[in-house]
Every structure is written in C-alpha cells, then in structure tokens.
Amino acid sequence: GEEPEHCAVRELSEETGYQAGIREYLTTIATTPGFADEAIHLYVAKDLRKFEQHTDEGEFINLAYLTMETVREMILKGAIYDAKTIAALGFLALRQ
C-alpha cells in the first residue's frame, strides 16, 4: 500500500545511504508476466547526498562506484544480468 515514490526514497536511503535531490520516475515493469501480477516502479536518482547506510537485519549490500561505460561493458559481458537493472538503464538510455 506504500506509494511507489515514497518506497523508492526509503529503499534508496536504507540500502545505499544516499538521498536524492532529484527523483525522476522512469517506468513500471512487470517482473514475471503470465506468472504473477507483481509490478515494480523504476526511478532515477540524481543530485545524491551520502548519509549512513541502514539496511534491514541480515541484509548486506556492498556499494560499487562504476562509470556508465563500465556498467555497459559488464552488461555486455554478462557480469550484470539483473533484469530490473538492465531495464532501468535501457529505459534511461531511450529517454536521452
């Protein structure tokens, strides 16, 4: 029941320790159409400010700082294969 943008703000803060000065809605995607009705909302965060990461208990997230070129190469080599990540980056590229 949480509003998607509120969830995006909270998750960004919890999982990365960043807060965004600018948040832009990208799109909504179905995670497994034909199997479930789950949809996720994708946002881009800009004008980031670093604070303290505060993950859930048992949740361990290591941050990596990568250039877009490095991310592109990793996707093409199969090192990044998460559908949500690739969809968000692809949609962002289509908008530019």
N, C-alpha and C positions, 0 to 999 in steps of 0.2 A: 503493500500500500504506500510505500515511500515514493515521493516524486522523483523521477529519473535524475534531474539536475541536482537535487539535494543529495541523492545517493552518490552521484559522481564526485561531488565536492567532498563528502565524507570518506569515500573509498580512497580518493587521491591523498587526502591527509593521513588517513590511517596507514595505508600501505607504503607510501613513499615519504611522508613527512613534508610534502610540498603543499602550498596553497597557490591557486592560480588567480592572478589579477583579471585575466580574461578567460572565459569558458565559452566555447562555441559548440553547439550541437552539430554533429555530423549526419547521423542517420540511425535508423533502427534496423537490426538484422535478426532473422530467425536463426537460432542456434542449431536446431535439428528439425527442419520442417518435415512433416509426414510422420514424425515420431513423437514430438512434443510441441506444445504451444508456447514454449519459452522464447522470449524476445529480449534482446539486450540493446541498450541505447549507447551509442558511441559519441564521445565528446573529444575535443582537442583542448588542451590546457596551455595557456601562454602566460607570459609575464609571471614566471614562477618565483616564489619565495620559499626558502628552505626553513623548516622548523624541525621538530623532533618526530621521528617515525614512531607510531604507536599501533603496532599490529595486534591482532587478536591472539589470545593464548594458543601456543602451538603453531603459530603462523610465522614463518621465517622468509623474509623477502630481501634479497641482496640486490641493490641498485647498481646499474651499469650505465655509464655515460657514453653514448655512441653517436657518431655523426650519421646523418641520413644516408650517406654513401656506404658506410659500414653496414647499416641496417639493410640496405638494398642488397649488398653482396651476401649477407648472411641469409636473407630470404632466398635468393637465387641458388645458394649452395645447400639449402635445406636445414641450416642451423636454427633458423627461426621458422617454425611451421604452425604456430598457433593461428587458427582461423580468425579469431577476433582481432589480433594484432594486424594481420595482413589485410583484413577487410577495412579496418580503420585507416591504415596507411594508404591503401588503394583509393578509398573514397576521398581522403585528403588530397591526394595527387590529382584526382579528377576535378576537384574544385579549383585547383591552382592553374 
